[in-house]
Amino acid sequence: MLRWPVAEDAGSNQTTYYLILGLTAATVWRNYCACLLH
């Protein structure tokens, strides 16, 4: 499986990890809504 090196750090890298995770989730959600509207 893929392992995120960022998740193993307990510093500011963890914040970056959650930020990337949030952006990815937002992009997927936006694409999902766009599919429903079309």
Helices and strands as residue ranges (DSSP letters): G 5-8, H 12-37
